[in-house]
Amino acid sequence: MPAAGTVATVALLFAAGDLQVGAGAQVELRAGQAPLLYGESPSNFFTALLTPEANLYWTRAEGESSLRYAPRLLWRDPSPNDQIAPLVLHVFAGRHRARLDRRTELVLQADGSFGEVDYAYLGQSLPQQAALPATTSMLNLQGRATLAWRASRRTSLQAGFSLLNWRTLDSTTGAASGATSLPVQTKLAFEPQLSYVLSRRDKLVVRADLTYNIVQDSVAGQGQTSASGFSALVWQPQVAWQHELTRRHRLELQAGVIIAHPFADPCTMQSFAPVAPIGAARLASLLYQARDLRVRGDLSGAASWYLDPVLRTGVPRGQANAGVLADLGTRWTAELSGMVSTNLTRQPLPGNPDETIFMARLPVRFQASRHLVLEAGARYSERAPHLSAPQFAWHGRESIGYVMFTVIERTSLLSAGPQRGSQSF
């Protein structure tokens, strides 16, 4: 009877919606050259990566919710300390979207990971970080709440609140030459936004993000942690204009200013720009379209401001991106993209740490069925000091070729309407 009562209670709770469960796995094989740890020379390697995942979905007329858990198991040859066991990283996420009324929507998101990481994961999870930290395990937590209100047909308001915290889980720091440890970083942000449709082709977006950053150097060992660091309050007002040039081309322009105030002894920071202009431009185009072929291009450049917790700096950075994406029918996609980013200040930081990044990627994806996706491709990256550094040289080369298989299944458990059966996502 208790079991039957529990089942009945669950059924009543979800009777007004659709409860679905999803499960799948991703297998990836990599080979190429990359450093084993940041600061070391590249070496040949082979990696096998297995990521099983479980998902839960609940959909109602008022909104939907989802939960995801995906442990990441990575075997690498050679491996750190010649260990046989895989590196395990636990990845989790949750999302809830609620339509409060016809004009108001609330979105809550939380995701994170904890466990062991490799060099390639650091480079992909910290894309703005030129000088990667020397860490083999880390904790990353992020949460965000977004409230959006459509005031009229032309005007929309949005307020976002976010929290980020990441730190190393290493008990000791064995950084190679030129590498630094991963600090403890906490970031609180309030992100208001106003969008106004000027015409059928023009849209104006005004933002005024306010961020409070706390960075602490941390060395853990034997249950004790010593820490010292700094904090900074950053205000970023900016205006963006989006214009449809033609049916095939869209232009976006952005301009603003950064006003930052550090709360720290200046001796604890390498460099800090309290005021800096920022701007960006992006052109998205439909380059070619035929019956079974659609080619899109994306070209952008930006001057932004980045608080670097590893190098303890807050300086302007420049970044350029270019990419081409081709859709071949409904099953094939191919993409070629590249990015370069560097410090825009005139002088390099003391010690010539890495301040410049170049990355390129070429993925080709095939949707074999509703439940199976195949992907193959290559990734390449290099890192270097400031462009004006006397000993400027590219190093830390990461060149990877990979194949990846993804299998996924999703089915309804309880539904208020007709049973829809299984479907892919």
TORKOL-4160 file (C-alpha; in steps of 0.2 Angstrom, whole numbers, padded with zeros to 4 digits, m for minus):
425
<pt num="1" X="0000" Y="0000" Z="0000"/>
<pt num="2" X="0014" Y="0013" Z="0004"/>
<pt num="3" X="0022" Y="0010" Z="m0013"/>
<pt num="4" X="0005" Y="0011" Z="m0022"/>
<pt num="5" X="0002" Y="0028" Z="m0012"/>
<pt num="6" X="0018" Y="0035" Z="m0018"/>
<pt num="7" X="0015" Y="0030" Z="m0036"/>
<pt num="8" X="m0002" Y="0038" Z="m0035"/>
<pt num="9" X="0005" Y="0054" Z="m0027"/>
<pt num="10" X="0018" Y="0056" Z="m0041"/>
<pt num="11" X="0005" Y="0053" Z="m0054"/>
<pt num="12" X="m0006" Y="0067" Z="m0047"/>
<pt num="13" X="0009" Y="0079" Z="m0046"/>
<pt num="14" X="0013" Y="0077" Z="m0064"/>
<pt num="15" X="m0004" Y="0074" Z="m0071"/>
<pt num="16" X="m0005" Y="0092" Z="m0078"/>
<pt num="17" X="0011" Y="0090" Z="m0087"/>
<pt num="18" X="0022" Y="0078" Z="m0097"/>
<pt num="19" X="0036" Y="0069" Z="m0088"/>
<pt num="20" X="0050" Y="0062" Z="m0099"/>
<pt num="21" X="0066" Y="0054" Z="m0096"/>
<pt num="22" X="0082" Y="0054" Z="m0107"/>
<pt num="23" X="0098" Y="0044" Z="m0107"/>
<pt num="24" X="0112" Y="0042" Z="m0119"/>
<pt num="25" X="0131" Y="0042" Z="m0121"/>
<pt num="26" X="0145" Y="0050" Z="m0130"/>
<pt num="27" X="0161" Y="0042" Z="m0136"/>
<pt num="28" X="0176" Y="0052" Z="m0142"/>
<pt num="29" X="0193" Y="0046" Z="m0148"/>
<pt num="30" X="0207" Y="0059" Z="m0150"/>
<pt num="31" X="0224" Y="0059" Z="m0156"/>
<pt num="32" X="0237" Y="0072" Z="m0159"/>
<pt num="33" X="0250" Y="0083" Z="m0149"/>
<pt num="34" X="0247" Y="0094" Z="m0134"/>
<pt num="35" X="0255" Y="0097" Z="m0117"/>
<pt num="36" X="0251" Y="0085" Z="m0103"/>
<pt num="37" X="0251" Y="0100" Z="m0091"/>
<pt num="38" X="0251" Y="0119" Z="m0095"/>
<pt num="39" X="0269" Y="0125" Z="m0096"/>
<pt num="40" X="0276" Y="0108" Z="m0103"/>
<pt num="41" X="0281" Y="0105" Z="m0121"/>
<pt num="42" X="0268" Y="0097" Z="m0132"/>
<pt num="43" X="0269" Y="0078" Z="m0134"/>
<pt num="44" X="0260" Y="0064" Z="m0144"/>
<pt num="45" X="0245" Y="0057" Z="m0135"/>
<pt num="46" X="0229" Y="0046" Z="m0138"/>
<pt num="47" X="0213" Y="0049" Z="m0128"/>
<pt num="48" X="0197" Y="0039" Z="m0126"/>
<pt num="49" X="0183" Y="0049" Z="m0118"/>
<pt num="50" X="0166" Y="0042" Z="m0112"/>
<pt num="51" X="0152" Y="0053" Z="m0106"/>
<pt num="52" X="0136" Y="0044" Z="m0101"/>
<pt num="53" X="0121" Y="0055" Z="m0097"/>
<pt num="54" X="0104" Y="0055" Z="m0089"/>
<pt num="55" X="0091" Y="0068" Z="m0091"/>
<pt num="56" X="0074" Y="0072" Z="m0084"/>
<pt num="57" X="0061" Y="0083" Z="m0091"/>
<pt num="58" X="0044" Y="0090" Z="m0085"/>
<pt num="59" X="0034" Y="0100" Z="m0097"/>
<pt num="60" X="0018" Y="0110" Z="m0093"/>
<pt num="61" X="0008" Y="0124" Z="m0101"/>
<pt num="62" X="0016" Y="0136" Z="m0089"/>
<pt num="63" X="0034" Y="0131" Z="m0092"/>
<pt num="64" X="0046" Y="0117" Z="m0092"/>
<pt num="65" X="0060" Y="0110" Z="m0081"/>
<pt num="66" X="0075" Y="0099" Z="m0084"/>
<pt num="67" X="0089" Y="0090" Z="m0075"/>
<pt num="68" X="0105" Y="0083" Z="m0082"/>
<pt num="69" X="0120" Y="0073" Z="m0075"/>
<pt num="70" X="0134" Y="0067" Z="m0086"/>
<pt num="71" X="0150" Y="0060" Z="m0078"/>
<pt num="72" X="0165" Y="0062" Z="m0090"/>
<pt num="73" X="0178" Y="0048" Z="m0090"/>
<pt num="74" X="0194" Y="0051" Z="m0099"/>
<pt num="75" X="0209" Y="0039" Z="m0102"/>
<pt num="76" X="0225" Y="0047" Z="m0109"/>
<pt num="77" X="0241" Y="0039" Z="m0115"/>
<pt num="78" X="0253" Y="0045" Z="m0108"/>
<pt num="79" X="0243" Y="0050" Z="m0092"/>
<pt num="80" X="0248" Y="0061" Z="m0077"/>
<pt num="81" X="0259" Y="0051" Z="m0065"/>
<pt num="82" X="0257" Y="0035" Z="m0076"/>
<pt num="83" X="0240" Y="0032" Z="m0068"/>
<pt num="84" X="0229" Y="0018" Z="m0076"/>
<pt num="85" X="0212" Y="0024" Z="m0069"/>
<pt num="86" X="0202" Y="0037" Z="m0079"/>
<pt num="87" X="0201" Y="0056" Z="m0075"/>
<pt num="88" X="0183" Y="0058" Z="m0069"/>
<pt num="89" X="0173" Y="0074" Z="m0070"/>
<pt num="90" X="0156" Y="0075" Z="m0064"/>
<pt num="91" X="0145" Y="0087" Z="m0074"/>
<pt num="92" X="0127" Y="0093" Z="m0069"/>
<pt num="93" X="0114" Y="0105" Z="m0074"/>
<pt num="94" X="0097" Y="0111" Z="m0070"/>
<pt num="95" X="0085" Y="0123" Z="m0079"/>
<pt num="96" X="0067" Y="0129" Z="m0076"/>
<pt num="97" X="0057" Y="0141" Z="m0087"/>
<pt num="98" X="0041" Y="0148" Z="m0081"/>
<pt num="99" X="0029" Y="0159" Z="m0090"/>
<pt num="100" X="0022" Y="0170" Z="m0076"/>
<pt num="101" X="0009" Y="0179" Z="m0088"/>
<pt num="102" X="0007" Y="0183" Z="m0106"/>
<pt num="103" X="0021" Y="0196" Z="m0105"/>
<pt num="104" X="0033" Y="0189" Z="m0092"/>
<pt num="105" X="0045" Y="0175" Z="m0091"/>
<pt num="106" X="0057" Y="0168" Z="m0078"/>
<pt num="107" X="0072" Y="0157" Z="m0081"/>
<pt num="108" X="0082" Y="0149" Z="m0068"/>
<pt num="109" X="0098" Y="0140" Z="m0072"/>
<pt num="110" X="0111" Y="0131" Z="m0062"/>
<pt num="111" X="0126" Y="0120" Z="m0069"/>
<pt num="112" X="0143" Y="0115" Z="m0063"/>
<pt num="113" X="0156" Y="0102" Z="m0063"/>
<pt num="114" X="0169" Y="0095" Z="m0051"/>
<pt num="115" X="0183" Y="0082" Z="m0053"/>
<pt num="116" X="0199" Y="0079" Z="m0063"/>
<pt num="117" X="0202" Y="0089" Z="m0079"/>
<pt num="118" X="0215" Y="0088" Z="m0093"/>
<pt num="119" X="0224" Y="0102" Z="m0103"/>
<pt num="120" X="0211" Y="0101" Z="m0117"/>
<pt num="121" X="0197" Y="0104" Z="m0106"/>
<pt num="122" X="0205" Y="0119" Z="m0098"/>
<pt num="123" X="0207" Y="0127" Z="m0115"/>
<pt num="124" X="0189" Y="0124" Z="m0120"/>
<pt num="125" X="0181" Y="0129" Z="m0103"/>
<pt num="126" X="0191" Y="0145" Z="m0101"/>
<pt num="127" X="0191" Y="0152" Z="m0119"/>
<pt num="128" X="0196" Y="0169" Z="m0113"/>
<pt num="129" X="0211" Y="0163" Z="m0103"/>
<pt num="130" X="0227" Y="0165" Z="m0112"/>
<pt num="131" X="0238" Y="0159" Z="m0098"/>
<pt num="132" X="0230" Y="0143" Z="m0092"/>
<pt num="133" X="0232" Y="0138" Z="m0074"/>
<pt num="134" X="0242" Y="0122" Z="m0069"/>
<pt num="135" X="0228" Y="0112" Z="m0061"/>
<pt num="136" X="0223" Y="0094" Z="m0063"/>
<pt num="137" X="0206" Y="0095" Z="m0054"/>
<pt num="138" X="0194" Y="0109" Z="m0051"/>
<pt num="139" X="0176" Y="0115" Z="m0045"/>
<pt num="140" X="0165" Y="0126" Z="m0056"/>
<pt num="141" X="0148" Y="0132" Z="m0050"/>
<pt num="142" X="0137" Y="0144" Z="m0060"/>
<pt num="143" X="0119" Y="0150" Z="m0056"/>
<pt num="144" X="0108" Y="0162" Z="m0066"/>
<pt num="145" X="0091" Y="0170" Z="m0064"/>
<pt num="146" X="0083" Y="0180" Z="m0079"/>
<pt num="147" X="0067" Y="0189" Z="m0078"/>
<pt num="148" X="0061" Y="0196" Z="m0095"/>
<pt num="149" X="0046" Y="0207" Z="m0098"/>
<pt num="150" X="0038" Y="0212" Z="m0114"/>
<pt num="151" X="0032" Y="0229" Z="m0111"/>
<pt num="152" X="0025" Y="0232" Z="m0128"/>
<pt num="153" X="0027" Y="0226" Z="m0146"/>
<pt num="154" X="0043" Y="0237" Z="m0148"/>
<pt num="155" X="0050" Y="0237" Z="m0130"/>
<pt num="156" X="0057" Y="0222" Z="m0120"/>
<pt num="157" X="0065" Y="0223" Z="m0103"/>
<pt num="158" X="0077" Y="0210" Z="m0095"/>
<pt num="159" X="0086" Y="0208" Z="m0078"/>
<pt num="160" X="0099" Y="0195" Z="m0075"/>
<pt num="161" X="0107" Y="0190" Z="m0059"/>
<pt num="162" X="0121" Y="0177" Z="m0059"/>
<pt num="163" X="0134" Y="0169" Z="m0048"/>
<pt num="164" X="0150" Y="0160" Z="m0053"/>
<pt num="165" X="0163" Y="0151" Z="m0042"/>
<pt num="166" X="0178" Y="0141" Z="m0047"/>
<pt num="167" X="0193" Y="0135" Z="m0038"/>
<pt num="168" X="0206" Y="0121" Z="m0039"/>
<pt num="169" X="0204" Y="0105" Z="m0029"/>
<pt num="170" X="0222" Y="0100" Z="m0030"/>
<pt num="171" X="0230" Y="0096" Z="m0013"/>
<pt num="172" X="0247" Y="0102" Z="m0020"/>
<pt num="173" X="0253" Y="0113" Z="m0034"/>
<pt num="174" X="0266" Y="0106" Z="m0045"/>
<pt num="175" X="0266" Y="0120" Z="m0059"/>
<pt num="176" X="0278" Y="0118" Z="m0073"/>
<pt num="177" X="0289" Y="0133" Z="m0077"/>
<pt num="178" X="0279" Y="0148" Z="m0082"/>
<pt num="179" X="0263" Y="0141" Z="m0075"/>
<pt num="180" X="0252" Y="0148" Z="m0061"/>
<pt num="181" X="0240" Y="0140" Z="m0049"/>
<pt num="182" X="0221" Y="0142" Z="m0051"/>
<pt num="183" X="0214" Y="0155" Z="m0039"/>
<pt num="184" X="0198" Y="0155" Z="m0031"/>
<pt num="185" X="0186" Y="0166" Z="m0040"/>
<pt num="186" X="0169" Y="0172" Z="m0036"/>
<pt num="187" X="0159" Y="0183" Z="m0047"/>
<pt num="188" X="0142" Y="0192" Z="m0044"/>
<pt num="189" X="0133" Y="0201" Z="m0058"/>
<pt num="190" X="0118" Y="0211" Z="m0061"/>
<pt num="191" X="0114" Y="0212" Z="m0080"/>
<pt num="192" X="0099" Y="0224" Z="m0084"/>
<pt num="193" X="0095" Y="0226" Z="m0103"/>
<pt num="194" X="0083" Y="0236" Z="m0113"/>
<pt num="195" X="0078" Y="0231" Z="m0131"/>
<pt num="196" X="0068" Y="0243" Z="m0142"/>
<pt num="197" X="0063" Y="0239" Z="m0160"/>
<pt num="198" X="0066" Y="0255" Z="m0171"/>
<pt num="199" X="0059" Y="0248" Z="m0187"/>
<pt num="200" X="0057" Y="0231" Z="m0196"/>
<pt num="201" X="0076" Y="0231" Z="m0199"/>
<pt num="202" X="0083" Y="0240" Z="m0184"/>
<pt num="203" X="0084" Y="0236" Z="m0166"/>
<pt num="204" X="0093" Y="0245" Z="m0151"/>
<pt num="205" X="0099" Y="0236" Z="m0136"/>
<pt num="206" X="0105" Y="0245" Z="m0120"/>
<pt num="207" X="0115" Y="0236" Z="m0106"/>
<pt num="208" X="0123" Y="0242" Z="m0090"/>
<pt num="209" X="0131" Y="0226" Z="m0082"/>
<pt num="210" X="0137" Y="0228" Z="m0064"/>
<pt num="211" X="0150" Y="0215" Z="m0058"/>
<pt num="212" X="0158" Y="0212" Z="m0042"/>
<pt num="213" X="0174" Y="0200" Z="m0043"/>
<pt num="214" X="0183" Y="0192" Z="m0029"/>
<pt num="215" X="0199" Y="0183" Z="m0033"/>
<pt num="216" X="0210" Y="0174" Z="m0020"/>
<pt num="217" X="0226" Y="0165" Z="m0022"/>
<pt num="218" X="0224" Y="0148" Z="m0013"/>
<pt num="219" X="0237" Y="0135" Z="m0009"/>
<pt num="220" X="0228" Y="0120" Z="m0001"/>
<pt num="221" X="0237" Y="0106" Z="0009"/>
<pt num="222" X="0234" Y="0095" Z="0025"/>
<pt num="223" X="0217" Y="0103" Z="0027"/>
<pt num="224" X="0223" Y="0121" Z="0028"/>
<pt num="225" X="0221" Y="0135" Z="0015"/>
<pt num="226" X="0231" Y="0151" Z="0015"/>
<pt num="227" X="0223" Y="0164" Z="0004"/>
<pt num="228" X="0227" Y="0182" Z="m0001"/>
<pt num="229" X="0219" Y="0192" Z="m0016"/>
<pt num="230" X="0209" Y="0207" Z="m0022"/>
<pt num="231" X="0192" Y="0212" Z="m0027"/>
<pt num="232" X="0185" Y="0223" Z="m0041"/>
<pt num="233" X="0169" Y="0232" Z="m0045"/>
<pt num="234" X="0166" Y="0234" Z="m0063"/>
<pt num="235" X="0152" Y="0244" Z="m0072"/>
<pt num="236" X="0150" Y="0241" Z="m0091"/>
<pt num="237" X="0137" Y="0253" Z="m0099"/>
<pt num="238" X="0135" Y="0249" Z="m0118"/>
<pt num="239" X="0123" Y="0252" Z="m0133"/>
<pt num="240" X="0121" Y="0240" Z="m0147"/>
<pt num="241" X="0113" Y="0243" Z="m0164"/>
<pt num="242" X="0107" Y="0228" Z="m0175"/>
<pt num="243" X="0103" Y="0232" Z="m0193"/>
<pt num="244" X="0096" Y="0220" Z="m0207"/>
<pt num="245" X="0106" Y="0226" Z="m0222"/>
<pt num="246" X="0097" Y="0214" Z="m0233"/>
<pt num="247" X="0088" Y="0198" Z="m0232"/>
<pt num="248" X="0105" Y="0189" Z="m0232"/>
<pt num="249" X="0116" Y="0201" Z="m0221"/>
<pt num="250" X="0114" Y="0207" Z="m0203"/>
<pt num="251" X="0126" Y="0220" Z="m0195"/>
<pt num="252" X="0128" Y="0222" Z="m0177"/>
<pt num="253" X="0138" Y="0237" Z="m0169"/>
<pt num="254" X="0142" Y="0240" Z="m0151"/>
<pt num="255" X="0150" Y="0253" Z="m0141"/>
<pt num="256" X="0152" Y="0257" Z="m0122"/>
<pt num="257" X="0165" Y="0260" Z="m0108"/>
<pt num="258" X="0172" Y="0250" Z="m0094"/>
<pt num="259" X="0173" Y="0259" Z="m0077"/>
<pt num="260" X="0182" Y="0248" Z="m0064"/>
<pt num="261" X="0188" Y="0250" Z="m0046"/>
<pt num="262" X="0199" Y="0238" Z="m0038"/>
<pt num="263" X="0199" Y="0235" Z="m0019"/>
<pt num="264" X="0217" Y="0229" Z="m0016"/>
<pt num="265" X="0235" Y="0235" Z="m0013"/>
<pt num="266" X="0242" Y="0240" Z="m0030"/>
<pt num="267" X="0257" Y="0229" Z="m0026"/>
<pt num="268" X="0246" Y="0214" Z="m0027"/>
<pt num="269" X="0241" Y="0217" Z="m0045"/>
<pt num="270" X="0252" Y="0217" Z="m0061"/>
<pt num="271" X="0241" Y="0229" Z="m0071"/>
<pt num="272" X="0224" Y="0237" Z="m0070"/>
<pt num="273" X="0215" Y="0249" Z="m0082"/>
<pt num="274" X="0201" Y="0258" Z="m0072"/>
<pt num="275" X="0193" Y="0266" Z="m0087"/>
<pt num="276" X="0193" Y="0259" Z="m0105"/>
<pt num="277" X="0182" Y="0260" Z="m0121"/>
<pt num="278" X="0175" Y="0245" Z="m0128"/>
<pt num="279" X="0166" Y="0241" Z="m0144"/>
<pt num="280" X="0162" Y="0227" Z="m0156"/>
<pt num="281" X="0156" Y="0224" Z="m0174"/>
<pt num="282" X="0149" Y="0208" Z="m0182"/>
<pt num="283" X="0143" Y="0204" Z="m0199"/>
<pt num="284" X="0132" Y="0188" Z="m0201"/>
<pt num="285" X="0129" Y="0183" Z="m0219"/>
<pt num="286" X="0120" Y="0170" Z="m0230"/>
<pt num="287" X="0134" Y="0168" Z="m0242"/>
<pt num="288" X="0125" Y="0155" Z="m0253"/>
<pt num="289" X="0109" Y="0145" Z="m0254"/>
<pt num="290" X="0103" Y="0131" Z="m0266"/>
<pt num="291" X="0091" Y="0117" Z="m0264"/>
<pt num="292" X="0102" Y="0106" Z="m0253"/>
<pt num="293" X="0116" Y="0118" Z="m0248"/>
<pt num="294" X="0116" Y="0133" Z="m0237"/>
<pt num="295" X="0132" Y="0142" Z="m0232"/>
<pt num="296" X="0133" Y="0155" Z="m0219"/>
<pt num="297" X="0147" Y="0167" Z="m0214"/>
<pt num="298" X="0151" Y="0176" Z="m0198"/>
<pt num="299" X="0164" Y="0189" Z="m0196"/>
<pt num="300" X="0167" Y="0199" Z="m0179"/>
<pt num="301" X="0179" Y="0209" Z="m0170"/>
<pt num="302" X="0179" Y="0216" Z="m0152"/>
<pt num="303" X="0189" Y="0227" Z="m0140"/>
<pt num="304" X="0183" Y="0221" Z="m0123"/>
<pt num="305" X="0189" Y="0222" Z="m0105"/>
<pt num="306" X="0194" Y="0206" Z="m0096"/>
<pt num="307" X="0198" Y="0203" Z="m0077"/>
<pt num="308" X="0211" Y="0189" Z="m0078"/>
<pt num="309" X="0211" Y="0180" Z="m0061"/>
<pt num="310" X="0226" Y="0170" Z="m0066"/>
<pt num="311" X="0238" Y="0184" Z="m0071"/>
<pt num="312" X="0229" Y="0196" Z="m0059"/>
<pt num="313" X="0226" Y="0209" Z="m0072"/>
<pt num="314" X="0211" Y="0219" Z="m0078"/>
<pt num="315" X="0216" Y="0226" Z="m0095"/>
<pt num="316" X="0208" Y="0229" Z="m0113"/>
<pt num="317" X="0208" Y="0214" Z="m0124"/>
<pt num="318" X="0206" Y="0213" Z="m0143"/>
<pt num="319" X="0198" Y="0198" Z="m0152"/>
<pt num="320" X="0194" Y="0193" Z="m0170"/>
<pt num="321" X="0183" Y="0179" Z="m0175"/>
<pt num="322" X="0179" Y="0172" Z="m0192"/>
<pt num="323" X="0169" Y="0157" Z="m0197"/>
<pt num="324" X="0159" Y="0148" Z="m0211"/>
<pt num="325" X="0145" Y="0135" Z="m0208"/>
<pt num="326" X="0138" Y="0124" Z="m0222"/>
<pt num="327" X="0122" Y="0114" Z="m0220"/>
<pt num="328" X="0121" Y="0100" Z="m0233"/>
<pt num="329" X="0103" Y="0094" Z="m0234"/>
<pt num="330" X="0096" Y="0090" Z="m0217"/>
<pt num="331" X="0109" Y="0078" Z="m0211"/>
<pt num="332" X="0126" Y="0085" Z="m0214"/>
<pt num="333" X="0134" Y="0101" Z="m0207"/>
<pt num="334" X="0152" Y="0107" Z="m0208"/>
<pt num="335" X="0160" Y="0122" Z="m0200"/>
<pt num="336" X="0177" Y="0131" Z="m0201"/>
<pt num="337" X="0181" Y="0144" Z="m0188"/>
<pt num="338" X="0195" Y="0153" Z="m0181"/>
<pt num="339" X="0199" Y="0166" Z="m0166"/>
<pt num="340" X="0213" Y="0176" Z="m0161"/>
<pt num="341" X="0214" Y="0186" Z="m0145"/>
<pt num="342" X="0227" Y="0197" Z="m0137"/>
<pt num="343" X="0231" Y="0210" Z="m0124"/>
<pt num="344" X="0228" Y="0228" Z="m0131"/>
<pt num="345" X="0240" Y="0237" Z="m0119"/>
<pt num="346" X="0257" Y="0243" Z="m0126"/>
<pt num="347" X="0268" Y="0235" Z="m0113"/>
<pt num="348" X="0269" Y="0216" Z="m0109"/>
<pt num="349" X="0267" Y="0210" Z="m0091"/>
<pt num="350" X="0282" Y="0207" Z="m0081"/>
<pt num="351" X="0289" Y="0189" Z="m0084"/>
<pt num="352" X="0281" Y="0188" Z="m0102"/>
<pt num="353" X="0266" Y="0177" Z="m0097"/>
<pt num="354" X="0255" Y="0171" Z="m0111"/>
<pt num="355" X="0243" Y="0185" Z="m0116"/>
<pt num="356" X="0239" Y="0180" Z="m0134"/>
<pt num="357" X="0229" Y="0165" Z="m0141"/>
<pt num="358" X="0225" Y="0158" Z="m0158"/>
<pt num="359" X="0212" Y="0144" Z="m0160"/>
<pt num="360" X="0204" Y="0135" Z="m0175"/>
<pt num="361" X="0192" Y="0121" Z="m0177"/>
<pt num="362" X="0184" Y="0111" Z="m0191"/>
<pt num="363" X="0170" Y="0099" Z="m0186"/>
<pt num="364" X="0159" Y="0089" Z="m0198"/>
<pt num="365" X="0143" Y="0082" Z="m0191"/>
<pt num="366" X="0131" Y="0068" Z="m0198"/>
<pt num="367" X="0114" Y="0066" Z="m0191"/>
<pt num="368" X="0113" Y="0047" Z="m0195"/>
<pt num="369" X="0095" Y="0045" Z="m0186"/>
<pt num="370" X="0085" Y="0053" Z="m0173"/>
<pt num="371" X="0095" Y="0044" Z="m0160"/>
<pt num="372" X="0113" Y="0044" Z="m0167"/>
<pt num="373" X="0125" Y="0058" Z="m0172"/>
<pt num="374" X="0142" Y="0056" Z="m0179"/>
<pt num="375" X="0156" Y="0069" Z="m0179"/>
<pt num="376" X="0174" Y="0070" Z="m0185"/>
<pt num="377" X="0185" Y="0085" Z="m0185"/>
<pt num="378" X="0201" Y="0094" Z="m0179"/>
<pt num="379" X="0206" Y="0107" Z="m0167"/>
<pt num="380" X="0221" Y="0118" Z="m0166"/>
<pt num="381" X="0228" Y="0131" Z="m0154"/>
<pt num="382" X="0243" Y="0141" Z="m0150"/>
<pt num="383" X="0248" Y="0152" Z="m0136"/>
<pt num="384" X="0261" Y="0166" Z="m0134"/>
<pt num="385" X="0266" Y="0181" Z="m0124"/>
<pt num="386" X="0262" Y="0199" Z="m0128"/>
<pt num="387" X="0264" Y="0204" Z="m0146"/>
<pt num="388" X="0278" Y="0216" Z="m0142"/>
<pt num="389" X="0287" Y="0205" Z="m0130"/>
<pt num="390" X="0305" Y="0203" Z="m0134"/>
<pt num="391" X="0304" Y="0184" Z="m0133"/>
<pt num="392" X="0288" Y="0182" Z="m0143"/>
<pt num="393" X="0285" Y="0165" Z="m0149"/>
<pt num="394" X="0271" Y="0153" Z="m0151"/>
<pt num="395" X="0271" Y="0138" Z="m0140"/>
<pt num="396" X="0259" Y="0126" Z="m0131"/>
<pt num="397" X="0253" Y="0119" Z="m0147"/>
<pt num="398" X="0237" Y="0109" Z="m0146"/>
<pt num="399" X="0233" Y="0099" Z="m0163"/>
<pt num="400" X="0219" Y="0086" Z="m0161"/>
<pt num="401" X="0210" Y="0075" Z="m0173"/>
<pt num="402" X="0194" Y="0067" Z="m0166"/>
<pt num="403" X="0179" Y="0056" Z="m0170"/>
<pt num="404" X="0164" Y="0056" Z="m0159"/>
<pt num="405" X="0148" Y="0046" Z="m0158"/>
<pt num="406" X="0133" Y="0052" Z="m0148"/>
<pt num="407" X="0118" Y="0041" Z="m0145"/>
<pt num="408" X="0102" Y="0048" Z="m0136"/>
<pt num="409" X="0085" Y="0042" Z="m0132"/>
<pt num="410" X="0070" Y="0051" Z="m0124"/>
<pt num="411" X="0053" Y="0044" Z="m0119"/>
<pt num="412" X="0037" Y="0050" Z="m0110"/>
<pt num="413" X="0034" Y="0042" Z="m0093"/>
<pt num="414" X="0018" Y="0052" Z="m0088"/>
<pt num="415" X="0008" Y="0063" Z="m0099"/>
<pt num="416" X="m0008" Y="0073" Z="m0097"/>
<pt num="417" X="m0011" Y="0071" Z="m0116"/>
<pt num="418" X="m0009" Y="0056" Z="m0128"/>
<pt num="419" X="0007" Y="0046" Z="m0127"/>
<pt num="420" X="0019" Y="0053" Z="m0139"/>
<pt num="421" X="0032" Y="0039" Z="m0138"/>
<pt num="422" X="0050" Y="0041" Z="m0139"/>
<pt num="423" X="0059" Y="0055" Z="m0147"/>
<pt num="424" X="0077" Y="0062" Z="m0149"/>
<pt num="425" X="0084" Y="0078" Z="m0143"/>
